[in-house]
């Protein structure tokens, strides 16, 4: 049994979510191969080869792969899918972009957002915004799976010595869609999905300017700043701050929810956090049902006091 994990990377290092996806692959059992597709991505391939538990790295390199589209990624994966029983990718925007297409091309049913591996053909995944857990058994010859990274402890990023094999992508680059541009938010704070501490604000923050109070505390804690969908929809902060079912799934050591009522869509994205602290003036707010520590108070009074104490 062989497993192919499609690696998310920035052409220099692989993403932390890949280490958790490899951990899930390890629970399935069998040889684990990583597929690295990019341009000037030799460093990423070397990083992939060092990942614990990986026996081979397939490396696709070329200028036309700098920003590979879902069509191109799918074509490369299918061209190298022979012999694999499972194809895995992180359940991030990267994996969600092409894995459904891979499933359609293989005529199999993808299994998304897996949080537990029961056996090589049986997996658990959340449904109804995490209110229920479905156990899914697949009889497909190839299992196509996205893995929720926060549900698996990452394997070691060093210590491995996998073989790196170059693969040919001639004729596989799609001309149906083209990459035009991207706008990236540059921040010195940790990435949301990789942060150990996150402080998030909701509609109760009142305005985008008031998020500066959270940013000041985040800088003192070395934390990332997040937001509820209500705060994003209100235009307080950019979309990449959003935590929740339609945003980013996080599970930090400490999650501080400020002015967030606790809609089920938000809870689905952060309730696996190790310690949850909620600050809200409404003592009936649903967020208190999942919080380890709750403070019923006016956030505009509490945040300056917290900043001063830190």
C-alpha positions in Angstrom: 0.0 0.0 0.0 1.4 3.4 -1.1 0.2 6.8 -0.2 0.8 10.0 -2.1 0.7 13.3 -0.1 0.5 16.5 -2.2 2.7 19.0 -0.4 1.8 22.6 0.1 4.8 24.9 0.1 6.2 28.3 -0.8 9.0 27.0 -3.0 11.4 27.1 -0.1 9.8 25.2 2.8 6.8 23.0 3.1 3.8 24.1 5.1 3.2 22.9 8.7 -0.1 21.4 7.5 1.9 18.9 5.4 3.5 17.5 8.6 0.1 16.7 10.0 -1.1 15.2 6.7 1.9 12.9 6.8 1.0 12.0 10.3 -2.5 11.0 9.1 -0.9 9.0 6.2 1.2 7.2 8.8 -1.9 6.0 10.6 -3.2 4.6 7.4 0.0 2.6 6.9 2.2 1.9 3.9 4.9 3.8 2.0 4.5 7.6 2.1 5.5 9.6 -0.9 5.4 13.4 -1.1 4.7 15.3 -4.3 6.3 18.7 -4.6 5.2 20.9 -7.6 6.8 24.3 -8.1 9.4 26.6 -9.5 12.9 27.0 -8.0 11.5 24.6 -5.4 14.6 22.5 -4.8 14.7 23.8 -1.2 11.1 22.7 -0.7 11.9 19.2 -2.1 14.9 18.9 0.2 12.7 19.9 3.2 10.1 17.3 2.1 12.9 14.6 1.9 13.8 15.4 5.5 10.3 14.8 6.9 10.1 11.8 9.2 8.2 8.8 7.7 8.5 9.9 4.0 10.3 7.3 1.8 10.2 9.2 -1.5 9.7 12.7 -2.9 8.4 13.2 -6.4 9.6 16.6 -7.6 8.0 18.5 -10.5 10.0 21.6 -11.4 9.5 24.3 -14.0 8.8 28.0 -14.5 5.3 27.2 -15.7 4.6 25.7 -12.3 5.3 28.9 -10.3 1.6 29.3 -9.7 0.1 26.0 -10.9 -3.7 26.0 -11.4 -6.0 23.3 -10.2 -6.2 21.9 -13.7 -2.4 21.6 -13.9 -2.0 20.2 -10.4 -4.7 17.6 -11.2 -3.1 16.6 -14.4 0.3 16.1 -12.7 -1.3 14.1 -9.9 -3.2 11.8 -12.2 -0.2 11.2 -14.4 1.7 9.9 -11.3 -1.3 8.2 -9.5 -0.5 4.7 -10.7 0.1 2.3 -7.8 -1.2 4.6 -5.1 -4.1 3.5 -2.9 -4.6 6.9 -1.2 -4.0 10.5 -2.3 -3.9 13.0 0.5 -3.7 16.8 0.8 -4.2 19.3 3.7 -7.7 20.6 4.1 -6.6 24.1 3.4 -7.4 26.4 0.5 -4.6 24.7 -1.3 -5.9 21.1 -1.0 -9.6 22.2 -1.4 -8.7 23.8 -4.7 -7.8 20.6 -6.6 -8.7 17.5 -4.6 -12.4 17.5 -5.6 -11.2 17.7 -9.3 -8.9 14.8 -8.7 -11.8 12.8 -7.3 -14.0 13.6 -10.2 -11.4 12.7 -12.8 -10.8 9.3 -11.0 -14.6 8.8 -10.6 -14.3 8.4 -6.8 -15.9 10.1 -3.9 -13.5 12.4 -2.1 -13.5 12.3 1.7 -13.0 15.8 3.1 -11.8 17.2 6.4 -10.8 13.9 7.9 -10.1 14.2 11.7 -9.5 10.5 12.5 -8.2 7.4 10.7 -10.0 4.3 11.9 -8.4 2.0 9.3 -7.1 2.1 5.7 -10.7 2.5 4.3 -12.6 4.1 7.3 -12.3 7.7 8.4 -14.1 10.2 10.6 -15.0 13.7 9.6 -17.2 16.4 11.1 -20.6 17.3 9.7 -23.3 19.9 10.6 -20.6 22.4 11.6 -18.9 19.9 13.8 -22.1 19.0 15.8 -21.9 15.4 14.6 -19.0 13.2 13.5 -19.6 10.9 10.5 -17.7 7.6 10.1 -17.1 7.0 6.4 -16.1 3.7 4.9 -14.9 3.9 1.3 -14.8 1.0 -1.2 -13.1 3.1 -3.9 -9.9 1.7 -5.3 -8.2 5.0 -4.6 -9.1 7.1 -1.6 -8.9 10.8 -2.2 -8.7 12.6 1.1 -8.2 16.1 2.6 -6.9 16.1 6.2 -7.8 18.6 8.9 -4.3 19.4 10.1 -5.4 20.5 13.6 -6.6 17.0 14.3 -3.2 15.3 13.9 0.0 15.8 15.8 2.7 16.9 13.2 5.5 14.5 12.5 9.1 15.7 12.8 10.2 18.0 10.0 13.8 16.6 10.2 15.5 13.3 10.5 14.2 11.7 7.3 16.3 10.9 4.3 13.9 10.2 1.5 15.0 9.8 -2.1 14.1 12.8 -4.4 13.0 11.8 -7.9 12.4 14.3 -10.7 9.2 13.8 -12.7 8.4 15.0 -16.2 5.4 17.4 -16.6 5.6 17.9 -20.4 2.2 18.4 -21.8 0.5 18.5 -18.4 0.3 22.2 -17.9 -3.2 23.3 -18.6 -4.0 26.4 -20.8 -7.6 26.5 -19.8 -6.9 28.8 -16.9 -4.1 31.2 -16.2 -2.7 32.8 -13.0 -3.2 36.6 -13.1 -2.2 38.0 -9.7 -2.5 37.5 -5.9 -2.6 39.9 -3.0 -0.8 38.6 0.1 -1.2 40.1 3.6 2.3 40.6 5.0 2.5 40.4 8.8 5.2 39.9 11.4 2.7 38.0 13.5 2.4 34.2 13.3 0.2 32.7 10.6 -3.3 31.9 12.1 -3.1 28.2 11.4 0.4 27.9 12.9 0.1 30.2 15.9 0.2 28.9 19.5 -1.8 31.8 20.7 -4.7 33.5 18.9 -6.7 36.5 20.0 -9.9 37.1 18.0 -12.4 39.8 17.8 -16.1 39.8 16.8 -18.8 42.2 16.0 -18.6 43.5 19.6 -15.3 45.2 18.7 -17.5 47.9 17.0 -15.0 48.9 14.3 -11.9 48.0 12.5 -10.0 50.7 14.4 -10.7 49.0 17.7 -8.9 45.9 16.4 -5.7 47.8 17.2 -6.4 47.0 20.8 -6.2 43.3 20.0 -3.1 43.8 17.8 -1.3 45.5 20.7 -2.0 42.6 23.0 -1.1 40.1 20.3 2.3 41.7 19.9 2.9 41.4 23.6 1.9 37.7 23.6 3.5 36.8 20.3 0.0 35.9 19.1 -1.9 35.9 15.8 -5.0 38.0 15.3 -8.3 36.4 14.1 -11.9 37.4 13.7 -15.4 36.1 13.5 -17.2 36.1 10.2 -19.5 38.9 11.5 -16.4 41.1 12.0 -15.1 40.3 8.5 -18.5 40.8 6.9 -18.8 44.2 8.6 -15.5 45.2 7.0 -13.5 45.5 10.3 -10.7 43.3 9.1 -9.6 41.4 5.9 -11.0 38.0 5.0 -7.8 36.1 5.9 -8.4 36.9 9.6 -11.6 34.8 9.6 -11.7 31.8 11.9 -14.6 29.4 11.5 -16.4 26.9 9.3 -16.0 29.2 6.2 -12.6 30.5 7.4 -9.6 28.9 8.9 -9.7 26.0 11.3 -7.3 26.5 14.2 -6.4 24.7 17.4 -3.8 26.8 19.3 -2.7 26.3 22.9 -4.6 29.5 23.8 -7.6 31.1 22.1 -8.9 34.4 23.4 -12.3 35.3 22.0 -13.2 39.0 22.5 -16.7 40.3 21.7 -17.6 37.1 19.9 -21.0 35.7 20.6 -20.1 32.2 19.6 -22.1 31.3 16.5 -21.9 27.6 15.7 -20.0 28.4 12.5 -17.2 30.1 14.5 -17.1 27.4 17.2 -16.5 24.8 14.4 -13.2 26.5 13.6 -11.7 26.9 17.1 -13.4 24.6 19.6 -10.4 22.2 19.5 -8.2 24.9 21.0 -6.4 23.6 24.2 -7.6 26.6 26.4 -10.4 28.9 25.4 -10.9 32.3 27.1 -14.0 34.3 26.3 -14.6 38.0 27.1 -18.2 39.2 26.4 -20.6 41.5 28.2 -23.5 39.1 27.4 -23.5 36.3 30.0 -25.8 34.3 27.8 -23.5 34.3 24.9 -23.0 30.7 23.5 -19.2 31.2 23.5 -19.2 30.6 27.3 -20.5 27.1 26.7 -17.1 26.0 25.2 -14.9 28.4 27.1 -12.5 27.2 29.8 -12.4 30.7 31.3 -15.1 33.3 30.8 -15.2 37.0 31.8 -18.5 38.8 31.6 -17.3 42.4 31.2 -17.1 45.3 28.8 -14.2 44.6 26.4 -13.4 48.3 26.1 -12.6 48.3 29.8 -10.9 44.9 30.0 -8.6 45.2 27.0 -6.7 48.3 28.2 -6.3 46.6 31.7 -5.0 43.4 30.1 -2.6 45.4 28.0 -1.3 47.2 31.0 -1.0 43.9 33.0 1.1 42.4 30.2 
